[in-house]
Amino acid sequence: MKKFNKILAVVLSVIMVMALLASCGPKIPTGGDTSKDSTNDTSKDTTNNDTNKPEDTANTPAAETVSEKYPHDGSVTLIMATGYDKPNTGMAFDADTITENDKKDGTEDGAVTLSNGVSYRSGDLKPTWAEMENRLGVQFESVWTGAGSASKEFDYWKDRLGEVTMISGSATGLSAAGVAGQLVNIADYLDMMPNFKAFLDANPIVKMTIIGDTSNGAIYISPYFDGISDIERMPLMRTDWVEKLLNGEGAFTADKADTTAAPVYTPFMPTEGKIDIDVVKADGSGVETITKDYSKYGNIVAKMNEVGSMGGVEAVNMLRDYIDATYDGYYGTNRADLFIGQNAAWDVDELVALLRCITANTATVSPNLQGLYEKGEINTNKVYGIFSREDGNTQRRVDMFRFAGTLFGVRGLESRRDYLYVGNDGELHDARMDEATYTALAKMNDMAKEGLIAASFLNKEAEMKTDKELKYDVGFMHYDYNQTQTIYNESQLNDKGATATDTGEKYMAVMVPVSRWNDGTGEKYMRFTESWRSVKTDAWAISKAGVEGDDNKLYACLALIDYAYSKEGQILLSYGPDEFIKTNTDGSYVNFSFNGEEWPEISDGCRNDLNNLMGGNYTNFGRRIMGSTMSFLKTQSFEFQCTVEAGREGAGHISTAIGLGTIKHPELAMTDNPWYTSVPTLLPLDETQTNIVNGFTDLVNGDSGKFGTSSKSPENILCDIICNGFTTDPNFKDPTSSAAYVADGMSGTQYLGIQNEGWHLATGK
């Protein structure tokens, strides 16, 4: 493959660098299924926002990235106060990262040698940025302090912006600085930036989000996406447990079983009639429609509730009979596929029935638990149903009510901005003022009363984390990120030190559940996830003082931003240089299909670097070693490849479903039915409006308030209702009073009114 650095070595002053790039770079096949239909029928005719496709990012030849009218000098040096958070996530290697990884490459020479054969020392640019220098014909000088976050970094430099060329910061802080005249308005240069402009045109919600001044359309930031047009969180299950209980011929038997608790939870799904569900075929080749026929058996929860408390064996056989009858033998003896297969069609009632079976059959699913309990290695002798990653960390506990939104068809619980969502009336709504939110939480509390939610979550036991739940075979499922959680399959899943691969244990993502959703056009049974990636809250910007009077620097900065939104730039800033990518004999990338699109495979050497230096953690590898995934438009295709086998299997099922349109989600466009429009991450509120909103201390997210979501938040009333029902706060007595109290007693109506003012300003409506 031709290398950018060899070509650009001959770049002369004032010769346009991007013109030279036209003749180089990898050949990127654009085959595969790119006809993704991920919108509901009511919004299929909206603007195509699937920006990962080459045609949607314009895949403009690099020669056209910056107009010939605006060349930059090849001797430009850009002073970069840019990175992610700490010193180890800057553009250049820090001393601690080199020291920590020096021996891992097989040497101890004060450097880290990667699979490309290059040895990197403290202060050296990381591979991504060394290659970016070559491709853009510029030099980078990193002055990143690693203050702890992008916003703190900006606080350090905001009075010294003449010393830097580009700066990281929070999107809101940078936009405010732009309005104050401290940052370059890149909207003035969009005609020179075809890749960036095409991206914004294809994603109007993104453009709406990053406009810093609606009076003139000014844009002061280049947005950061930790993946786009892709799912974020998903349900994860011990799939081997489901197979133990549900698969096979004949009736289930067990030498030892417990009994289910007295039933509290009541049906959410129908108790009679039929509903049709679109599922992906078992082999992933297409979509087929199956029927849930409640006339054959009835609703499984209702049937179990008629019996009351029962033995674990009886519960399993009831669920087996239900699956056989309701789905007319569709799943055969592989009944577990209702929950864990590519063709899964499970819903919350079926999940509750499964959880009853799981928690009443500890000896079958976790045969070693009793012995570990007796040795004092674990504080329970019964398995848990649903758990959270860290029970004492509010930032992780809130995933429980996010999961409730997916289970019970409630919008706003996994919003990109607070608890807001766009209704089919085109207005913003707040989930905290919807009775449906509290009804869903009450249903979760019913599950808790039956012992189907982990006692560690209910008691806020901080020491119970995912690794411990899985290591000791205690926890069944939770709702989280696939790559970081399924890595436990190949680390310390088994208490004897064996991996899941060795023992047949498997923890993997499963299909998004079917639920009853109302998009404003009537109730329908479908899969919908609100956990959809969009603009993050950090960004990069160009310092006006840093480039003032020097067009070379300005145009080099614009070239960097625009190149980041080309296909080649997106690959570089996600994967690193070509040396870390697998290639064919003709120099083209070896590709694979991800979410219906073609993306490169990482090289074997890159995978070895990842495992040797960062234990398989893609995010840490990208930011600390490669210098990628710190900014701009990251694709999840690299992370998918770095996921352990079990993680790739489950995520692959979901990816196929997204590509085939059986999972609906918010769109980064103004859809025909606004209910399918993603709420912007940021809204253009002025200083007065922002101060008023911040005055609603019970409502705003952060370290305090009733609805806090940060790791330091002492309280989140939604989690408390799951744990204790409507007993914690006298103002939250039931769904009706709770919604009304937020609206009136906590100034929710005023808060929402101000948010809608920003929404109307952004949309021009």
N, C-alpha and C positions, 0 to 999 in steps of 0.2 A: 504494500500500500504506500502511495506517495505520502511523504511526511511534510506537514506544514512548516516545520522548523527549517528543513533543507531549502525550501523554496523562498521563505521569507528572509533568509540570511542575506539575500541579494537585494533586499528592498532598499532603494535610495530615498533620500529626503524628498518630500513632497510628491512621491509616486504613491498613488492611492493603494493602500494595503489590501483593501477588500477586493480590488480588481484582480490582484494576483491570486486571491483565494479561489477564484472561479475554476482554475485548472487543477485543483488539488482536493484532497478530502476523500473519505470512503464512499463507495457506491452503496446506497441504501435502498434495497428493494422495497417497493411499496405494495407488495402483494398481500394476500390474506384477506380475511373478511373485514372490510371497512364499512359495512352497511349497518353499523350499530344503531339499534332503535331502542333508546333507553327512556323514552318519555311515555307518559300515558296517552291513550288515544286522543284525549282532548287537546294535546299540545304537540302532536307529531309534526305539524307544519311550521314550527318555530325555527328560528335561526339555528343552524347546526353549530353546536358549541363543543364538539368533540375535538378539542384543540391538539390532541396528541397526534392526530393524523397529519402526514406531511402536507396534504393540500390545505389543511386548516391553519397550519403555521406558515403557510405560503411556501415553505421549503425553498425560499428564494435563493437562487445562486448567490454565493457570497460576494460576487462582484457587484451586486446591486444593494448590498447592505447599507452602505453609506454613499450618498450621491457624489459623483465626480466633482461636483461644485464645492464639496466640503472635505478635502483631503486632510490628513494629519501627518505631521513630520514623524518619521520612524525613530527619532531620538527622544520622543516624549517619555517622561517619567511621571507616573501617576502615584501620588502619595495616598495610600489606602488605609483609612481607619475603619476597616470592614472585617467582619467575621460573624460568628454566631453568638457565643456568650463568654466563655472562659479563655484564658491564654492559649489553651491547646486547640481551640477551634478557630484560629485565625488563618490567614492566607499562608503564613510561614510557620515552619516548625519552631516550637518553643523548646527550651532546654529540658524541661521535665519529660516531655513526650519522647525525646531522643534517649534520655537516661532510662526511662521505663521500658523501652523496646529495644535497647541496644543489643542485648544478649539473644533476643528472640530470633534474630536473623542468622544465628550461628556464629556470630563474631562478637567481639567486645572492643570496638575501635572508635567509640565516640560518634558513631553514625548508624543510621538505619538503612540497610540495603534492601531494596524492593526487587520484585521479579523482573523489572525492566533493566536491572543491572546497575542502576544509579544509586549511589550512597548519599544520603541526605543528612546534613548536620544542622545544629541549631541556627536559626536565622535564614536557612535556605527556603525558597519558595516551595510549597508542596507541589506535587506533580501536575495537578490541574492548572495551577496558576503559572507554573513554569511553561507549560504548553500554551496557555493563553497569551503569554508574552510573545511567543513565536507566531501564533496565528494572527495577532493584532498588530505586531510590529511595534510594541511599546515595552516599557520597563515598569515593573511594579515595585514600590517600596512600601512594605507593611509597617504601619505604626500602631497597629491594634494593641490596646492595653489589656484586653480581656477583663473588663470591669465587672463582668458577671451577667450582663444582658446587653442587648443592642441599645435599649433605652438608657442604661447607665453609661454606655460608651458615648452616646451622643451628649449626655450631660457633661462628660469630661471635656469634649471638644467644642461645645456649642459657642463658647466665647473665644475660640481659637480657630475658627473655620478657615482663616487664611493660611493655616499651616497644612491643610489636607485638601485632597482633590475630591475623593468620594468618602462618604460617611455612612455607617449603619445607625439605625435608630428604630424606635417604634413608629409605625405608620402615622399615628396621630401626632406624635411629637414632631416628626419630620414635616408633615403637612402644615402644622402651625408655624414652623420655622420658614417654610416656603412662602406662606402668606405674609410673613414678616419681612420678606425680601432677602432671606439668607441663602436660598437654594435656587438652582436653575429650574425654570419651568420647561420640562422636556416636551410638553404639548406643543411648544413653538417649533419643534424640530421633528414632528411625527412624519412629515413628508420625506424626511431623510432616513427614516427608520421603518422600512416596509415590513420587516418581520414583527416588530413590536406593534405596529399599527394594525397589521392583519390579525394578530392575537387579540387586541382590544376590540376590533370590529366583530370578531367571532364570539366574544364574551362580553356583552354589554354590561352585565352585572359587575364584572371585574373593573371595567372602565368607570362605572358609576362609583365603585368602592374607592378607587384611588384618586378621583378628582378632588384636589385640595381646595379649590375655590370655584364654586358653581357659577359665580358671576362672570367668569371669563374662561371656564373650562381648564384652568391650570392644573397640571399634573407635576408633582414634585418628587414622586417616588417611583422606583421600579419594584413591583410587587414580588413577594416570595410565595412560592407554592411548594408545600411538602407533598407533591403529587397533585394531580388535577384530573377531573372526570374519572374519579375512582372512589371506591368505598374506603372508609377509614376504619371504624370499629366493626366487629362482627362477633356472633356467638361462637364460643369454642367449647367443645365437649370431649370427655373421655369416651371416644367412640368404641373402644374395646369393651367398656361396660355395657353399652347399649347392645352390642352384638351378643354378649354373654346372656343377656336376659331375653332378647326377642327373636334371635335366629334359631333355625333348626326345625326338624320334623317333630310332630307330637307335642305333648304338653310339657311345660317347664317343670322341673323338679329341683329340689335343693334339700340337702341334709339339715341345714339350719337356716332359719329366716326369722326376721322380726315381724312386727305388725305395723300397719299404717296407723297414723294418728287419726283421731276423730276428725271427719271432714269439716272444713270451714269454707274453703274456696268453692264457689259456685260457677256454673258455665258462663263463658263469655261468647263462645261460638254458638251456632244454632243447635237446637235440640231435636229438630225434625227437618224434613225436606232434603233438598240436594243443592250443592254448590259446585260449580266447575272451576278448576284451578289449572292454569297453564304451568307446566313444569318442563325443565330440560330433559330430554331423553337420557336414559341411563348411560348411554355411550357418548353423550355430549354432542350428538350430530344434529340436533334440531330441537324443536319444541313440540310437545303434545299436550292434549287436554285430558285431565283425569277428573273423576267425580268423587266428591265426598257425599256418600248416600247415607244420611242419618236414619232413613227408614229401615235399613238393614239391621242396625244394632242400637241406634240411639247415640246420644252424646256420651263419651266415655266418662267424663266427670260426673254427669248426672247419674249414670249407672253405678259408678263406684259409691257415690253419696247415698244411694238407696240402700246399699249394703252396710255402710258405715265403716268402722275400723275392721280391717281384715288382715289375714296373713299375707306375707310378702309373696308367697308362691301363688296364692289365689289372685292377687293384684296383677302379677305378671301375666297370668293366663287370661284374665279379663282383657288386658290390653292387647294381647296377641289375637284373641277372638275378635275384638273390635277392629283391628287393622285388617284382618282377613275379610271381614264382612263389609266394612265401610268402603274399602277400596276394591272390593270384588276380586280379591286374590292378586291384585296388580303387583304387589311386592313379593309374592310367593313366600318362600321360607326365609328370605332376606328381609324380614320386617324392619330391621334396624335402618334400612335405607329410607324409610319414612322420615327419619331424623337426620341421617348422616350421608345419604347418597346424593349423587348428582341430581337425581330426580326426586329429592326430598320435597314434602308438601306439608310439613308439620305446622301446627298452630299452638297457641298458648294452652288451650285445654288439653291437647295431647301431651304437651310438655309437662303440665301438672301431673297427669297420670303417670308419665315416665318417672318424674321425680318421686312420686309416691312409691313406685316400684324400686327405684334406686335406693332410697333411704330405708326401705324395709328389707333389703337383701344385702346388708353389709358383708356377711360372710361369703357371699358369692362374688361380689365385685371387688372386695378388698380383704382377702382371706388372712392377711398378716396383721391387720389393724389391731385386733384384740391383743395379740402378743406385744405389739409396740405400746399399747395403752398400759398393759400390766407392767412393762419395764419403765414406765414413766417418760417415754420418749415423745408421747403425744398426749394431749389432754382430753381426747374424746375416743370412744370406742364405736362411734357410729359415723358413717360418711355424711358429708354435707351435700346439699343439692347445688344451689347457686351461691357462689362466693365472689368477693371482690379482690383485686390485686393486692391492695394494702388496706387492711381494715381500719387502721388508725390515721389514714391520710385522706382528708376530705377530697382532695383532687382525684383520688381513685374511687372513693366511695360513691361519688356522684354518677359513676358509670351504671350503678344499679337503677337509678330512675331513668337514665338514658335508655337502658334496656327495656324498662317498662313502657316507654313510648313506642318502641318497635313492636313489643308484644301486643299492646292494646290499641294501636292505631291512633296515637296522640302526637300532634305536631308541636314543635317548639322546645321539646326537652333535649334536643341535640342540635340546637341552633348554632349558626356561625356567629351570631351576635346576641348575647344575653339569652333570653328565652323567647325571642321574637320569630315570627314566621309571617309569610304573606298569605292572606286569605284569598278565596276566590273572588272577593269583592275588590281586590287590588289594594287593600289597606293592610298595615301591619297589625298583628295581633300578638298578645303576650300569653304564653301557656299558663302562667301563674294566675291568670284571671279567667281560665277556662275550667268549668266544672269537670270536664272529661279528664283533666290532669289528675285531680284528686280522687276521682273514681278509679283510675288506673292504679294510683298509689295504694288505695284501700284494698284493691285486689292483690297487690303485692304483699300487703300486710296480712291478708288471709293466708297467703302462701307461707309467710313467716310463722304464723300461729300454728301451722301444721308441721313446722320443722323442716320446710323445704328450702329455706334460705339459711346460710351458714350462721351458726351461733356466734362465731367470731365477728361477723359483720354486725350482728345485732348488739353485741357487747363492746364493739370498737376495740378489739384486741389487736394492738398494733403489730405484735410479733407474728401474726398469721399472714403470710404473704404467698404469692402464687407458687414459688419454688417449694415451700413447705407443704402446701395443700397437695401438690402433685407428688413430691418426693415420698410422702407417707401414705399415698393413696387415700386421701381424706376428701378432697373436693372433686365434684363432678363437672361443673361448667362455670364460666363467667363470660363477660362481654368486654372485649379489649382489642388491642392491636395484634395482628396475627404474627408478624415476624418476631417481635420481642417476647411473646408468650409461648409460642410453639418451640422456641429454641430449647426449652426444658426437656423436650423429647430426647435430645442428644447431649444433655449435660448431666443433671443429677435427679432424674425423675424417680429412680428407684432407691429405697432406703439402704440397699446393700451395695450401692455404687454402680449397678448395671444400668445401661441406657434403655430407653423404651424400645429401641430396635432389637436389643438383646432379649427382652422379656415379652414382646408382643403388645406392650402398652402403647397407647396412641392418644395424644391430645391434639385435636385439630379443629380448624374452623368448619362450621356447618352452615347450611343454607339459611339465609334470612327467612324468618317465619312468615307464613300467611297470616294476615290479620284483617279486621274489618275497618276499612278506612272510608272517610267521607271527604272527598275533594271539592265538595260544594255542588256536585252534580248527582248526588245520591250515594248511598253506601255501596261499596263493592269490596269483594274479597280479593286481595292481591298482596304481593310483596312490595313493600316500600321502605326505603331507608333514608333517614334524614342525615345519616353519618356520611356526608359527601364532601370531598375535599374542595377547598376554595382558598381565597387569599388569607395568608397568615398575618399576624399583627406586626411583624418586623419587616423592614425594607431597607434598601440602599438609596442614596441620593447623591447629587452632584453639588459640591460646595460652590456657591457663586463667587465668593472671595478667592477660592482656590484655583479657579480657572479664568478669572476676570482678566481681560486683556491678552489672553493666550488661546486663540482659536484651536491651535494644535491640541491642547489639553482637553478643551471642551469636546471637540469632534472625536477624540480618542475615547472619551467617556461615553459618548453617544453610541460609538461603534461597539463598545463592550456591552452596553445594555441591549442594543438591537441584536447583536450576534447571539446573546443568551437566549433569544426567542426564536432563533432559527433551529431547524432540526439538528444540525451539527453541533450548535452551541448547547442545546438541551442535552445532547448525549455527553458532550465533554463535561458539563457541569453536574451531571449525574453519575457518570461512569469514570471520569478521568480520561487521560490520553489514550490513543489508539493501542499503545503497547499493552494495555490491560484489557483489551477486547479481542475476542476470538475472530479470526479471519479465514476466508476461503483462499484457495490457491491463486485466484485472480485479484486478491487484495480487498474484496468486498467483505463486509461484515457477515458473520454467521448469525442469522436471525432466528427468533422464535416468536410465536404469537402470544401476545399479552393483551387481554381485554379486546380481542378482535383486531389487533394491530401488530405490525412487525417491529421488533426491537432487538438490539444486539445481545449476544451472549458474552458473558465475561470470560476472560482467558483462564486457563488452569492456574497459571502463575498468580493471577489476581486473587483467585479463590484461596490459594495457599497463603498469600499475604494476609487476607482477611481473617483466616482461621488462626494463623500463627501469632498475629499481632493483636487482634481484637476478639479472639474467641468466637468469631462468626457474627459479631454484632455489626451490622451494616452501617448504622447511623454513626457509631463511634469511629468506624474505619473511614467512612467518607469524610467526616469533619476533621478528625485528628490526624489522619495519615494522608489521605488522597487530596484533601482540600476541596472536595465536592460537597453537594447537598447543604451548602451554607446560605444559598440565596437563589433568586430567580425561579426557573421553572423545572423543578425536579420531576423525573418520571419514576414511578414505583417499579418499573420493570427490572431495575438492578436489584432493588430490595427483594423482589419476588424470587430472584435467582439465589439470593443469599439466605433464603428461608430454608429451614430443614425440610426433609422430604415430606413429613407429615403436614407441615405448614403449607408447602406448595400444593399438596393434594387438595386440601380444603379450600385454599384461596383460588386454586384453579377451577374448582366447581363454581365458585362465586363469580370469577372472572368470565367464565363461559356464559353464566346466566345473565350477567350484565351485557355482554356482547350480543346475546340473543333477545334482550329486552324483557326478560321475565322478572327483573328487579327494577322497579321504578325508583326515581330519586329526584331531588331538586335539580334544576337546570341553571346554568350561569347565563341565562338569557331571559328576556321578557316573554314568557310563554303566553299562549292564547288563554289558558286558564292560569291566572296568576298563582294559584295554589302550588304549582310546580316550579315557581320561580324561587331561586335561592335568595335568602335575605343577604344583603351586603354585609361584609365583615365590619365596615366602617360606614358611618353616615355623616353628611356635612353639617354638623351642628356648630353654631358659633360659640364664642366664649361664654356668653350669657346663658345660652341653652345648656351648655356643658356643665356650668356651675350649678344650675338648677337641678339637673339630673343627678349630679354628684351629691346634692343635698338630700336625696332620697336614700339615706344610708341603709335602711333595711332592705332596699331593693337591689342596689348596685353590687355587682360581683367584686370580689377582692378578699381581703383578710377579715372582713367583718360583715355584719348584716345577716338577715335571716336566710339568704340564698347564696352564701359564699361558696365558691368552687375552687379556691386555691388551696395549696397544701397547708397553709397557715390558718385557713378559715376554721373557727371553732364550731360553726353550726351550719347546717343546711336543713331547713325545715322539711324539704321533700324527702330527704333520707330519713329524717326522724319519723315521718308518717309511715314509711315502709317498716320501720322497726317497731314503733309503738302505737300505730294507728292515730286517731285524733285525740290524743291524751296529753301531748307534750305542751301545747300552747292553747289556752282557752279561746283564742281568736280563730283557731282552726278546729272547728267542731265536726264538720262534715263537708262534703264537696261544695255545697251551695254557699255555706258561710265562709269557707276558706277563700273561694274565688272572690266573693264580695268584699271580704276584709282586705285582700290585696288591692282591689280596685279603689276602695274608699278609705279604709283605715291606714293604708300604707302609701297613699297617693299614686297608686298604680295608673289610674286614669290620666292624671297629669303627666306622669312619666311617659305613658304610651302616646299621649298627644304630642309631646315634644319629639319623640322618635318619628312619628308620622310626619311632622313638619319637615324633618330632615329627609325622609323618604320622598315626600312630594317635591321637595327642592331637587333631589337627585334625579327623579324621574321626569320632572317637568310637568307633573299632573296635579 
